[in-house]
Amino acid sequence: MSNAQSFICTATEAITEFQLLNIPVDSTSFTIRVDQDTTGSWGVGIDTFKNLGGNTIPVYWPGAVVPIVTTTASKSDVYSFKIFNGSSITSVGMYGVIGGQNYG
């Protein structure tokens, strides 16, 4: 995260978790575009994040509803995340929002 805040992830198999590296100690945000390959049907654990040490990072969603990632072939979803305290992220977590789904 020290080099970029926008990422593209193409699902070519099921994605069970994301690992965050170089998390700033202060406030930051980042965005992930999740693309399904031409096969599609890949599940994506958009709610499962860990730090470099393998510790779980809680993600809070509006209404406590975890979004279901689009699995249609060649479609994309966009998700953004806000971190208010990177030095304590495994205890205070981060906030996720849906930027849009089923782009294609």
Rosetta silent file (secondary structure, phi, psi, omega in degrees, C-alpha in Angstrom):
SEQUENCE: MSNAQSFICTATEAITEFQLLNIPVDSTSFTIRVDQDTTGSWGVGIDTFKNLGGNTIPVYWPGAVVPIVTTTASKSDVYSFKIFNGSSITSVGMYGVIGGQNYG
SCORE:     score description
SCORE:     0.000 S_00000001
   1 L     0.000   -8.928  177.535    0.000    0.000    0.000 S_00000001
   2 L   -76.911  -16.982 -178.232    3.011    2.308    0.131 S_00000001
   3 L  -102.726  -21.863 -175.880    3.235    2.253   -3.691 S_00000001
   4 L  -159.230  160.088  175.027   -0.433    2.429   -4.763 S_00000001
   5 L  -126.659    4.619  176.356   -4.021    2.791   -3.559 S_00000001
   6 E  -126.219  129.986 -174.477   -5.787    1.388   -6.638 S_00000001
   7 E  -135.145  148.239  173.819   -5.602   -2.284   -7.503 S_00000001
   8 E  -118.502  128.661  179.541   -7.015   -4.642  -10.133 S_00000001
   9 E  -124.027  116.051  177.694   -7.518   -8.286   -9.215 S_00000001
  10 E   -97.395  120.480  179.790   -8.556  -10.728  -11.933 S_00000001
  11 E   -79.674  114.716  174.568  -10.172  -13.864  -10.546 S_00000001
  12 L  -114.400   -0.429  175.083   -8.849  -16.917  -12.381 S_00000001
  13 L  -163.357  172.958  178.866   -9.678  -19.156   -9.414 S_00000001
  14 L   -61.143  137.424  177.674  -11.479  -18.723   -6.090 S_00000001
  15 E  -110.351  113.575 -174.551   -9.974  -15.922   -3.978 S_00000001
  16 L   -93.267  -20.978  179.246  -10.294  -16.718   -0.291 S_00000001
  17 L  -162.896  162.319  173.911   -8.456  -13.712    1.173 S_00000001
  18 E  -117.940  142.353  177.245   -6.509  -10.531    0.485 S_00000001
  19 E  -112.646  126.714  178.462   -3.249   -9.643    2.220 S_00000001
  20 L   -95.828  127.714 -179.960   -2.450   -5.995    2.912 S_00000001
  21 L  -115.773  148.031  177.124    1.237   -5.058    2.851 S_00000001
  22 L    55.147   50.019  179.280    2.908   -1.830    3.986 S_00000001
  23 L   -70.928  124.484  176.918   -0.201   -0.474    5.716 S_00000001
  24 L   -60.665  149.335 -178.830    0.355    3.195    6.680 S_00000001
  25 L   -74.565  -21.312 -178.776    0.177    3.846   10.428 S_00000001
  26 L   -99.375 -151.280  179.983   -2.246    6.726    9.936 S_00000001
  27 L   -82.048  141.921  176.467   -5.381    7.162    7.849 S_00000001
  28 E  -160.305  173.548  174.222   -5.558    5.945    4.242 S_00000001
  29 E  -146.226  160.750  176.963   -7.913    4.457    1.701 S_00000001
  30 E  -153.407  161.280 -178.073   -7.663    2.096   -1.242 S_00000001
  31 E  -130.318  140.044  176.598   -9.818    0.690   -4.024 S_00000001
  32 E  -122.325  128.708  168.869   -9.929   -2.771   -5.582 S_00000001
  33 E  -100.605  122.403  179.141  -11.499   -3.620   -8.934 S_00000001
  34 E  -102.838  116.661  178.339  -12.342   -7.319   -9.017 S_00000001
  35 E  -104.756  136.636  169.471  -12.583   -8.719  -12.552 S_00000001
  36 E   -87.283  140.910  176.327  -13.942  -12.146  -13.407 S_00000001
  37 L   -71.393 -173.331 -176.797  -12.003  -13.897  -16.160 S_00000001
  38 L   -70.761  -12.011  175.668  -13.739  -15.174  -19.302 S_00000001
  39 L   -86.717  -43.891 -178.132  -14.796  -18.306  -17.405 S_00000001
  40 L    69.644 -168.021  178.894  -16.319  -16.524  -14.405 S_00000001
  41 L    73.772   10.472 -178.527  -18.046  -18.235  -11.486 S_00000001
  42 L   -85.914  127.753  174.277  -15.127  -17.538   -9.128 S_00000001
  43 L   -74.131  146.108  179.876  -15.981  -16.768   -5.520 S_00000001
  44 E  -133.458  123.268  179.346  -14.141  -13.824   -3.964 S_00000001
  45 L   -82.048   72.598 -175.746  -13.760  -13.286   -0.214 S_00000001
  46 L   -67.412   -8.768 -179.728  -14.131   -9.498   -0.339 S_00000001
  47 L  -104.912    4.882 -173.397  -14.612   -9.513    3.442 S_00000001
  48 L  -116.580   99.900  178.987  -11.453  -11.481    4.268 S_00000001
  49 E  -121.298  146.016  176.611   -8.328   -9.370    4.751 S_00000001
  50 E  -136.296  156.697  174.802   -5.138  -10.133    6.648 S_00000001
  51 L   -90.109 -178.023 -177.396   -1.974   -8.230    7.416 S_00000001
  52 L   -59.265  -31.131  179.340    1.554   -9.452    6.655 S_00000001
  53 L   -79.054   -1.414 -179.869    1.596  -11.377    9.948 S_00000001
  54 L    85.487    8.348  179.592   -1.519  -13.334    8.938 S_00000001
  55 L   -82.418  139.025 -179.136   -3.747  -11.536   11.441 S_00000001
  56 E   -69.027  138.351  175.283   -7.353  -10.923   10.434 S_00000001
  57 E  -108.720  115.662  178.697   -8.434   -7.351    9.693 S_00000001
  58 L   -64.278  143.124  176.020  -12.121   -6.756   10.462 S_00000001
  59 E  -121.577  128.442  179.570  -14.135   -5.118    7.674 S_00000001
  60 E  -106.504  128.469 -178.264  -17.268   -3.116    8.469 S_00000001
  61 L  -114.697  152.404  177.057  -19.926   -2.743    5.742 S_00000001
  62 H   -55.300  131.502 -179.864  -23.003   -0.486    5.638 S_00000001
  63 H    67.047   12.465 -178.671  -25.854   -2.198    7.457 S_00000001
  64 H    58.201   29.218 -179.971  -23.416   -5.002    8.380 S_00000001
  65 L  -107.864  114.538  178.519  -24.201   -6.633    5.006 S_00000001
  66 L   -76.413  127.498 -179.033  -21.215   -8.175    3.244 S_00000001
  67 L   -69.213  152.716  174.195  -21.581   -7.752   -0.528 S_00000001
  68 L   -98.366  120.584 -178.401  -21.676  -10.718   -2.865 S_00000001
  69 L   -69.864  135.959  177.230  -19.081  -10.307   -5.591 S_00000001
  70 L   -58.077  132.407 -179.893  -20.407  -10.637   -9.157 S_00000001
  71 L  -110.220    3.603 -179.975  -19.429  -14.034  -10.597 S_00000001
  72 L   -67.393  136.139  179.972  -20.549  -13.462  -14.192 S_00000001
  73 L   -54.182  137.443  174.861  -17.758  -14.007  -16.737 S_00000001
  74 L    63.406   21.019  176.311  -15.945  -10.836  -17.882 S_00000001
  75 L  -106.649  160.506 -176.778  -17.770   -8.582  -15.372 S_00000001
  76 E  -133.057  149.633  172.201  -16.191   -6.289  -12.761 S_00000001
  77 E  -124.181  153.780  177.328  -16.989   -4.919   -9.315 S_00000001
  78 E  -125.359  130.287  179.911  -15.367   -1.970   -7.536 S_00000001
  79 E  -130.705  138.385  177.069  -14.886   -1.804   -3.756 S_00000001
  80 E  -120.299  149.598 -175.610  -13.273    0.944   -1.670 S_00000001
  81 E  -133.746  138.869  178.631  -11.922    0.703    1.848 S_00000001
  82 E  -117.220  128.826  176.072  -11.119    3.362    4.452 S_00000001
  83 E  -112.267  126.443  179.702   -8.582    2.857    7.211 S_00000001
  84 L   -99.137  -23.388 -178.805   -8.608    5.389   10.053 S_00000001
  85 L  -146.801   88.976 -177.047   -5.836    3.861   12.196 S_00000001
  86 H   -65.660  -28.001 -178.948   -3.386    1.637   10.340 S_00000001
  87 H   -71.462  -18.947  179.260   -1.235    0.997   13.399 S_00000001
  88 H  -123.289   29.299 -171.018   -4.187   -0.741   15.128 S_00000001
  89 H   -60.732  -31.562 -178.772   -5.957   -2.145   12.062 S_00000001
  90 H   -73.292  -16.731  176.481   -6.344   -5.683   13.430 S_00000001
  91 H  -104.277  -35.757 -177.997   -8.338   -4.354   16.391 S_00000001
  92 H   -96.543  -18.777  174.915  -10.150   -1.326   14.910 S_00000001
  93 L    74.736 -165.737  179.185  -10.619   -2.658   11.375 S_00000001
  94 E  -143.174  166.992 -174.325  -11.512   -0.797    8.210 S_00000001
  95 E  -114.038  130.309 -178.779  -14.693    0.296    6.435 S_00000001
  96 E  -111.199  146.078  174.391  -15.791   -1.041    3.059 S_00000001
  97 E  -137.462  151.393  176.544  -18.198    0.388    0.493 S_00000001
  98 E   -86.425  120.966  175.388  -19.410   -0.844   -2.870 S_00000001
  99 E   -82.362  -25.442  178.773  -18.304    1.484   -5.645 S_00000001
 100 E   162.403  154.689 -178.645  -20.359   -0.454   -8.171 S_00000001
 101 E  -134.882  156.188  173.347  -21.063   -3.974   -9.331 S_00000001
 102 E    65.286   35.571  173.735  -21.594   -5.931  -12.515 S_00000001
 103 E   -71.445  147.107  178.385  -19.699   -3.557  -14.803 S_00000001
 104 L  -171.668    0.000    0.000  -19.077   -4.970  -18.197 S_00000001
